């Protein structure tokens, strides 16, 4: 299964922002099986949410504010958001 650019960016951001909750098993399932994760389940504090947003911006040039994560509550929602934003830039 090919991994989309948005999904790869989310994967890297989760590794940086939630290294203890984003376990090896979750990492494998996220990339190979397309696992959807609810951000609340990863128990990211405000600093981790900021690190996540920064990592997304560094890898995609798309800004997601920590406050937007209240609406983009899952990795699938974030992937769709990034996919639309990246599609608009082509």
Buried (B, 14 or more C-beta within 10 A) or exposed (E): EEBBEBBBBBBBBBEBBBEEBBEEEBBEBBBEEBBEBEBEEBEBEEEBBBBBBBBBBEBBEBEBEBEBBEEBEBBBBBBEBBBEBBEEEE
